[in-house]
Amino acid sequence: MSEINNLVYFLNSVKDLLPFMDESDFRKKISENKDFRIKVQKLVYLSKYFGWNNPFIFTLAERGPYSVELKQSYSMPNLFDNVPEKIDGFDLSGIRNFTTNKNLLFIEASATILYEFKDNISENDCITSIHTLKNHITPEIISEAYKTIGNFKLYPEFFISADEIDVLKKQVNTKIKELTKDFEKFKPFTNQIIVTGTMDYMRIALRESDLNLKSSYELILFIERYLTIIEQLFNQIVSEEEFIYMDLDYLEEIFNQFQDFVSKEHNIIKRIDDEEFDETLFY
């Protein structure tokens, strides 16, 4: 998987920023050091703004952008046995200049600002919003992060039209229908219900959403990535019996991220386990 090879390349490239000495040290710190895990998550998120269009799905957690997929990847045994694959277009010197000699709170603030706003806002509005969200980060650190983001011109130009969003929505809905048919070939049992149910929930979230273009695009990208995982899962299944006993905890963890994304971050629909969830949406 090239994304794992890219991750190994990235981690090796920033090992002095994290820091770690070798795979054994990395494994120990990933297991025992929460700040180390937070820094790995934030640096990989920030890499998106320096040319690595990595595929990991991020949502906003207590300490900033967080990806279940990334956690699964860096927790792989023998991760560094994978051959590092150089990331085309990645500005390594840029992210190093951005983060060198910066503490974890600055990196967390920077990642959160970029996740929350996607385009430029006033400094005062930024400080107020981020400090309200994260009162453990001082206004001074948030201000420094805000100015550094501006100096590095990290806010990307965003060009997508409402018509393009409509096309993407139709494509995603078509993919959901196709994959649902694939999994409906199996008899109804726990894993089959989990897979088809999660896709149906995503279809409803897409239908019920009334977001601006940027947020709509993020929602579509999240669903597209999840459907890619589902498609890979289907292609791996050898028999129905294998599927029955397959461990889907990883899939459920990503789906829980998606529920938080649509319920907490965008207030589109409630989580399925919320007593206020409208079950009639499935009909």
C-alpha positions in Angstrom: 0.0 0.0 0.0 1.6 3.2 -1.1 -0.1 5.2 1.6 1.8 3.1 4.2 5.0 3.5 2.3 4.4 7.3 2.2 3.7 7.3 5.9 7.0 5.6 6.7 8.8 8.1 4.5 7.1 11.0 6.3 7.8 9.6 9.8 11.5 9.0 8.9 11.7 12.5 7.4 10.4 14.2 10.6 11.8 11.8 13.2 13.8 14.7 14.8 10.7 16.8 15.1 8.7 14.2 17.0 11.4 13.0 18.1 12.2 9.3 18.0 15.4 7.3 17.3 14.3 4.1 15.6 11.3 1.8 15.2 11.7 0.4 18.8 11.7 3.9 20.2 8.7 4.9 18.0 6.7 1.9 19.1 7.4 2.6 22.8 6.4 6.3 22.5 3.3 5.5 20.5 2.2 3.1 23.2 3.2 5.1 26.2 3.3 8.8 25.4 0.0 10.6 24.6 1.8 13.9 23.6 3.8 11.9 21.1 0.7 10.4 19.5 -0.9 13.8 19.4 2.1 15.3 17.6 2.1 12.4 15.0 -1.6 13.1 14.3 -1.1 16.9 14.0 2.0 16.7 11.8 0.3 14.2 9.4 -2.7 16.5 9.3 -0.5 19.6 8.6 1.3 17.7 5.8 -1.9 18.1 3.7 -1.0 21.8 3.6 2.5 21.1 2.4 1.8 18.9 -0.6 1.0 15.5 0.8 -2.5 14.7 -0.2 -2.7 11.8 2.2 -5.9 9.8 2.3 -6.5 9.7 6.1 -9.9 10.8 7.3 -9.7 13.5 10.1 -12.4 14.8 12.4 -12.1 17.3 15.2 -11.3 15.7 18.5 -10.4 17.0 22.0 -6.8 17.8 20.9 -7.4 18.8 17.3 -7.8 16.9 14.0 -7.7 13.2 14.6 -7.8 10.2 12.3 -8.7 6.6 13.3 -7.2 5.4 10.0 -3.9 7.0 10.8 -3.9 5.5 14.3 -4.5 2.0 12.7 -1.6 2.7 10.3 1.0 3.8 12.7 0.0 1.0 15.2 0.8 -1.7 12.6 3.4 -4.2 13.8 6.7 -3.9 11.8 5.5 -0.6 10.2 9.0 0.4 9.3 9.6 -2.9 7.4 7.6 -1.2 4.6 9.9 0.5 2.1 9.7 4.3 2.4 8.2 5.8 -0.8 9.0 9.4 -1.5 5.9 11.7 -1.6 5.6 13.5 -4.9 5.1 17.3 -4.4 5.6 17.2 -0.7 7.4 20.3 0.7 9.4 18.7 3.5 11.5 21.8 4.1 8.2 23.9 4.4 6.7 21.8 7.1 10.0 21.6 8.9 10.4 25.4 8.8 6.8 25.7 10.0 7.2 23.4 13.0 10.8 23.4 14.1 11.3 24.9 17.6 7.5 25.1 18.0 5.9 23.4 21.0 3.0 20.9 20.8 0.4 23.6 21.7 1.4 25.7 18.7 1.2 22.7 16.4 -2.2 21.8 17.9 -3.5 25.3 17.5 -2.3 25.5 13.9 -3.9 22.3 12.9 -7.2 23.2 14.6 -7.3 26.7 13.0 -6.8 25.1 9.5 -9.4 22.4 10.2 -12.0 24.8 11.6 -11.8 27.7 9.1 -10.4 26.5 5.8 -10.0 30.1 4.7 -8.8 33.3 6.3 -10.7 35.1 9.1 -9.8 38.0 11.3 -7.2 37.4 14.0 -9.6 38.4 16.8 -12.3 36.1 15.6 -9.8 33.3 15.3 -8.4 33.8 18.8 -11.9 34.0 20.3 -13.2 30.9 18.5 -10.1 28.7 19.1 -9.6 29.8 22.7 -13.3 29.0 23.5 -12.8 25.6 21.9 -9.5 25.0 23.5 -9.0 27.0 26.7 -5.8 25.1 27.5 -4.1 27.0 24.6 -3.4 30.7 25.4 -4.5 33.5 23.1 -0.8 34.3 22.6 -0.1 30.8 21.1 -3.2 31.0 19.0 -2.1 34.4 17.7 1.3 33.1 16.9 -0.2 30.2 15.0 -2.6 32.4 13.1 0.2 34.7 12.0 2.5 31.9 11.0 -0.3 30.3 8.9 -0.7 33.6 7.2 3.0 34.0 6.6 3.3 30.6 5.1 0.1 31.2 3.0 -1.4 27.9 4.0 -5.0 28.7 3.3 -5.6 26.9 0.0 -7.6 28.4 -2.8 -10.9 26.7 -3.0 -12.6 26.4 -6.4 -15.7 24.2 -6.6 -19.2 25.1 -7.9 -22.6 24.1 -6.7 -23.1 22.1 -9.9 -19.9 20.2 -9.3 -21.1 19.4 -5.7 -24.3 18.1 -7.2 -22.4 15.8 -9.6 -20.3 14.5 -6.8 -23.3 13.8 -4.6 -24.9 11.8 -7.5 -21.7 9.8 -7.9 -21.5 9.0 -4.2 -25.2 8.0 -4.0 -24.6 5.7 -7.0 -21.6 4.1 -5.3 -23.6 3.5 -2.1 -26.4 1.8 -4.1 -23.9 -0.4 -5.9 -22.1 -1.5 -2.7 -25.3 -2.0 -0.9 -26.4 -4.4 -3.6 -23.1 -6.2 -3.3 -23.5 -6.7 0.5 -27.2 -7.6 0.2 -26.1 -10.8 -1.5 -25.1 -12.0 2.0 -27.7 -13.2 4.5 -28.7 -10.6 7.1 -26.4 -11.0 10.1 -24.4 -8.6 12.4 -21.6 -7.7 10.0 -23.9 -7.4 7.0 -26.2 -5.1 8.9 -23.3 -3.0 10.1 -22.0 -2.4 6.6 -25.3 -1.7 4.9 -26.6 0.3 7.8 -23.6 2.6 8.0 -23.8 3.3 4.2 -27.5 4.1 4.6 -26.8 6.5 7.4 -24.3 8.2 5.2 -26.8 8.5 2.4 -29.3 10.1 4.7 -26.6 12.5 6.0 -25.8 13.6 2.5 -29.5 14.0 1.7 -30.3 16.0 4.8 -27.2 18.2 4.7 -27.6 21.9 3.9 -23.9 23.1 4.1 -21.8 25.6 2.3 -19.7 24.4 -0.6 -16.5 23.7 1.4 -18.3 21.8 4.1 -20.3 19.8 1.5 -17.1 18.9 -0.2 -15.6 17.7 3.1 -18.7 15.6 3.7 -18.5 14.0 0.3 -14.8 13.3 0.7 -15.4 11.6 4.0 -18.1 9.4 2.5 -16.0 8.6 -0.6 -13.1 7.5 1.6 -15.4 5.3 3.7 -16.9 3.7 0.6 -13.3 3.0 -0.7 -12.7 1.0 2.5 -16.0 -0.8 2.1 -15.2 -1.7 -1.5 -11.7 -3.0 -0.4 -13.5 -5.1 2.3 -15.9 -6.6 -0.2 -13.0 -7.6 -2.5 -11.2 -9.3 0.4 -14.1 -11.5 1.4 -13.6 -15.1 0.2 -16.8 -16.6 1.6 -19.9 -15.6 3.5 -18.7 -17.6 6.5 -15.5 -15.5 6.6 -17.5 -12.3 6.5 -19.7 -13.5 9.4 -16.7 -13.8 11.7 -14.7 -10.8 10.3 -13.6 -8.2 12.9 -15.2 -4.9 11.9 -14.2 -2.9 15.0 -12.0 -0.7 12.9 -14.9 0.0 10.5 -17.2 0.9 13.4 -14.6 3.2 14.9 -14.4 5.2 11.6 -18.2 5.2 11.4 -18.4 6.7 14.9 -16.1 9.4 13.7 -18.5 10.1 10.8 -21.4 10.3 13.2 -19.6 12.9 15.3 -18.7 14.7 12.1 -22.4 15.1 11.0 -24.0 15.4 14.5 -21.5 17.4 16.6 -19.6 19.4 14.0 -22.3 20.1 11.4 -25.6 19.3 13.2 -27.0 17.5 10.2 -28.6 14.5 11.9 -28.3 12.9 15.3 -26.2 9.9 16.1 -28.0 6.6 15.7 -27.7 5.9 19.4 -29.1 9.3 20.3 -32.6 9.0 21.8 -33.7 11.9 19.6 -32.5 10.2 16.4 -35.4 10.1 13.9 -35.6 6.5 12.8 -38.2 7.3 10.1 -35.2 8.8 8.1 -34.4 5.2 7.1 -37.7 4.7 5.5 
